[in-house]
Amino acid sequence: MKKVLQCISLFLILLLLLGGAAFLYSRPWQNALFVRPLHTIPGDERVVALTFDDGPGKERTPGLLGLLNHHGIQATFFMLGKNIEQHPEIARAVYEEGHLIGNHSYDHPRLMFRSPSFVRDQIVKTDGLIKSLGQREVRFFRPPYTSKFVVLPWVLRSMDKVLVTGSYDPPSEYHSPYDAQNVAREVIENTRPGSIIYLHDGKDSDAQEFVESVELIILGLRERGFRFVRLDYRE
């Protein structure tokens, strides 16, 4: 009996060690089990992808669309299914103005340690809402909180989807009051060829400052010779 307990203890310790190692491996944006996350655009072209999460938002998204249209820029919007339901006309405008829509789950849950069926339901429900806007295919998925441990990448692989993380998420975007100059400075200083930049259009606060920060980013990166692309521009 003692040997059996020892074997069980050793097995549990080994399991914990393997789980911990897998978790630590999956923490960086460029790593995940089962799939290779898209965290930069491959190649050495001076291109950058602006990506916007958590929308569509009634406060930030309309002004953002006007700005992007003014500058002739196409971006990628990772939308929440529940927000598409709440603001279908804004979501449709995003698609009709030539932007790519990616899946960001239905209601932004933490997907770590969720069942495969729960994860799949979050994806499938939101895919259907995105397709109802006119987009034929939804290949790109960005996980809420960029949490991508075990179950999610396995489900995405089975669904032939691309797991998207990113290159830079400006810390100042989470500060209050929102400082457009600081957000833009952080993004510009940390952008490299192929960078995928995180920003958030789903919030209902600081809409004017948010749009101002995006314009400063556009102007600053164009001065440095960058051009802006959707995540699917090579496909």
C-alpha positions as CSV (number, residue, x, y, z in Angstrom):
1,M,0.0,0.0,0.0
2,K,2.8,2.4,0.8
3,K,4.4,1.8,-2.6
4,V,1.1,2.5,-4.3
5,L,0.8,5.8,-2.4
6,Q,4.3,6.7,-3.3
7,C,3.7,6.0,-7.0
8,I,0.5,8.1,-6.9
9,S,2.4,10.9,-5.2
10,L,5.2,10.8,-7.8
11,F,2.6,10.8,-10.6
12,L,0.8,13.8,-9.2
13,I,4.1,15.7,-8.7
14,L,5.1,14.9,-12.3
15,L,1.7,16.0,-13.5
16,L,2.0,19.3,-11.7
17,L,5.5,19.9,-13.0
18,L,4.4,19.1,-16.6
19,G,1.4,21.4,-16.2
20,G,3.5,24.2,-14.8
21,A,6.0,23.9,-17.6
22,A,3.3,23.9,-20.2
23,F,1.7,27.0,-18.5
24,L,5.0,28.9,-18.4
25,Y,5.7,28.0,-22.0
26,S,2.3,29.3,-23.1
27,R,2.6,32.7,-21.3
28,P,4.7,34.6,-23.8
29,W,2.6,35.9,-26.7
30,Q,4.6,34.0,-29.3
31,N,4.0,30.6,-27.7
32,A,1.1,28.2,-27.4
33,L,0.6,24.5,-27.3
34,F,-0.7,22.8,-30.5
35,V,-0.5,26.0,-32.7
36,R,1.8,28.8,-33.5
37,P,0.3,32.2,-32.6
38,L,0.4,35.0,-35.0
39,H,2.2,37.7,-32.9
40,T,4.0,39.5,-35.8
41,I,3.5,39.7,-39.5
42,P,6.2,37.6,-41.0
43,G,8.9,39.2,-43.2
44,D,10.9,42.3,-43.1
45,E,8.5,44.8,-44.8
46,R,7.8,48.0,-43.0
47,V,4.2,47.1,-42.4
48,V,2.2,47.3,-39.2
49,A,-1.3,46.0,-38.3
50,L,-3.6,48.1,-36.2
51,T,-6.0,45.8,-34.3
52,F,-8.9,46.9,-32.1
53,D,-10.5,44.7,-29.4
54,D,-13.8,44.5,-27.5
55,G,-16.0,46.4,-30.0
56,P,-18.0,47.5,-31.6
57,G,-18.4,50.3,-29.1
58,K,-21.0,53.0,-29.5
59,E,-18.6,55.8,-28.3
60,R,-15.2,54.9,-29.8
61,T,-15.9,52.9,-33.0
62,P,-17.8,55.5,-35.1
63,G,-15.1,58.2,-34.6
64,L,-12.4,55.6,-35.2
65,L,-14.0,54.5,-38.5
66,G,-14.1,58.1,-39.7
67,L,-10.4,58.6,-38.9
68,L,-9.3,55.4,-40.6
69,N,-11.4,56.3,-43.7
70,H,-9.8,59.8,-43.7
71,H,-6.3,58.3,-43.8
72,G,-7.2,55.4,-46.2
73,I,-6.3,52.7,-43.7
74,Q,-7.7,49.3,-43.3
75,A,-7.5,47.6,-39.9
76,T,-8.5,44.5,-38.1
77,F,-11.4,44.5,-35.5
78,F,-11.6,41.7,-33.0
79,M,-15.3,41.9,-32.0
80,L,-17.3,40.5,-29.2
81,G,-20.5,38.7,-30.3
82,K,-22.6,40.4,-27.6
83,N,-21.5,43.8,-28.9
84,I,-22.3,42.9,-32.4
85,E,-25.9,42.1,-31.2
86,Q,-26.1,45.4,-29.3
87,H,-24.6,47.6,-32.1
88,P,-25.2,45.8,-35.4
89,E,-25.3,48.9,-37.5
90,I,-21.8,49.9,-36.3
91,A,-20.5,46.4,-36.8
92,R,-21.8,46.4,-40.3
93,A,-20.2,49.7,-41.0
94,V,-16.8,48.2,-40.0
95,Y,-17.2,45.5,-42.6
96,E,-18.6,47.7,-45.3
97,E,-15.7,50.1,-45.0
98,G,-13.3,47.4,-45.8
99,H,-11.9,46.3,-42.5
100,L,-11.3,42.7,-41.4
101,I,-13.3,41.3,-38.5
102,G,-11.9,38.7,-36.2
103,N,-13.5,36.8,-33.4
104,H,-12.8,37.8,-29.8
105,S,-15.4,35.4,-28.2
106,Y,-19.0,36.1,-27.4
107,D,-18.9,37.8,-24.0
108,H,-15.2,38.0,-23.1
109,P,-14.8,35.1,-20.6
110,R,-11.5,33.7,-19.4
111,L,-11.1,30.6,-21.5
112,M,-8.4,29.0,-19.4
113,F,-9.6,25.6,-18.0
114,R,-12.9,25.8,-19.8
115,S,-14.3,22.8,-21.5
116,P,-13.8,22.3,-25.2
117,S,-17.6,22.6,-25.8
118,F,-17.7,25.9,-23.9
119,V,-14.8,27.3,-25.9
120,R,-16.3,26.1,-29.2
121,D,-19.7,27.6,-28.4
122,Q,-18.1,31.0,-27.8
123,I,-16.4,30.9,-31.1
124,V,-19.2,29.4,-33.2
125,K,-21.8,31.9,-31.9
126,T,-19.7,34.9,-32.7
127,D,-18.6,33.5,-36.0
128,G,-22.3,33.4,-37.0
129,L,-22.8,37.0,-36.0
130,I,-19.8,38.1,-37.9
131,K,-20.9,36.2,-41.0
132,S,-24.3,37.9,-40.8
133,L,-22.6,41.2,-41.5
134,G,-21.4,39.9,-44.9
135,Q,-17.9,38.5,-44.1
136,R,-17.7,35.0,-45.6
137,E,-15.0,33.6,-43.5
138,V,-13.7,34.2,-39.9
139,R,-10.2,32.8,-39.6
140,F,-8.6,34.9,-36.9
141,F,-9.3,34.6,-33.2
142,R,-7.8,36.6,-30.4
143,P,-8.5,35.2,-26.9
144,P,-9.8,37.4,-24.2
145,Y,-7.0,38.5,-21.8
146,T,-4.7,36.8,-24.4
147,S,-5.2,33.6,-22.3
148,K,-4.3,30.7,-24.5
149,F,-3.6,27.7,-22.2
150,V,-4.2,24.1,-23.5
151,V,-7.9,23.9,-24.4
152,L,-8.3,27.0,-26.6
153,P,-5.4,26.3,-28.9
154,W,-6.5,22.7,-29.3
155,V,-10.0,23.8,-30.2
156,L,-8.7,26.5,-32.6
157,R,-6.5,23.9,-34.3
158,S,-9.4,21.6,-34.8
159,M,-11.4,24.4,-36.3
160,D,-8.5,25.5,-38.6
161,K,-8.4,29.0,-37.1
162,V,-5.5,31.3,-36.5
163,L,-4.7,32.2,-32.9
164,V,-3.7,35.9,-32.9
165,T,-1.9,37.6,-30.0
166,G,0.2,40.7,-30.9
167,S,3.4,42.6,-30.6
168,Y,2.6,45.5,-28.4
169,D,-0.2,46.5,-26.0
170,P,0.4,50.1,-24.7
171,P,0.2,50.2,-20.9
172,S,-0.9,53.9,-20.9
173,E,-4.2,52.8,-22.6
174,Y,-5.3,51.4,-19.3
175,H,-4.6,54.5,-17.3
176,S,-7.1,57.1,-16.2
177,P,-7.3,59.9,-17.3
178,Y,-6.5,58.7,-20.9
179,D,-3.4,60.4,-22.2
180,A,-3.4,60.3,-26.0
181,Q,0.2,61.6,-26.2
182,N,1.5,58.9,-23.9
183,V,-0.4,56.1,-25.7
184,A,0.9,57.2,-29.1
185,R,4.4,57.7,-27.9
186,E,4.5,54.2,-26.4
187,V,3.2,52.6,-29.6
188,I,5.5,54.5,-31.9
189,E,8.6,53.8,-29.8
190,N,7.9,50.1,-29.6
191,T,6.8,49.4,-33.2
192,R,9.0,47.3,-35.4
193,P,8.5,46.0,-39.0
194,G,5.6,43.5,-38.8
195,S,4.2,44.7,-35.4
196,I,0.7,43.8,-34.5
197,I,-0.6,46.6,-32.2
198,Y,-3.3,46.2,-29.6
199,L,-5.8,49.0,-29.0
200,H,-9.4,48.9,-27.7
201,D,-12.5,50.5,-29.3
202,G,-15.0,48.7,-27.2
203,K,-14.8,51.0,-24.2
204,D,-17.3,53.8,-23.7
205,S,-15.0,56.3,-22.2
206,D,-12.5,58.8,-23.5
207,A,-13.7,58.5,-27.1
208,Q,-12.2,61.8,-28.3
209,E,-8.8,61.1,-26.7
210,F,-8.8,57.5,-28.0
211,V,-9.3,58.7,-31.6
212,E,-6.7,61.4,-31.1
213,S,-4.1,58.7,-30.0
214,V,-4.8,56.6,-33.0
215,E,-4.3,59.6,-35.3
216,L,-1.0,60.4,-33.6
217,I,0.1,56.8,-34.1
218,I,-0.8,56.9,-37.8
219,L,1.0,60.1,-38.4
220,G,4.1,59.1,-36.4
221,L,4.4,55.7,-38.0
222,R,3.9,57.0,-41.5
223,E,6.7,59.5,-40.8
224,R,8.9,56.5,-40.1
225,G,8.0,54.8,-43.4
226,F,5.4,52.3,-42.1
227,R,2.3,51.3,-44.0
228,F,-0.8,49.8,-42.5
229,V,-2.3,46.5,-43.4
230,R,-5.0,44.0,-42.4
231,L,-3.9,40.7,-40.9
232,D,-4.9,38.9,-44.0
233,Y,-3.1,41.2,-46.5
234,R,-0.9,38.4,-47.8
235,E,-3.7,35.9,-48.4
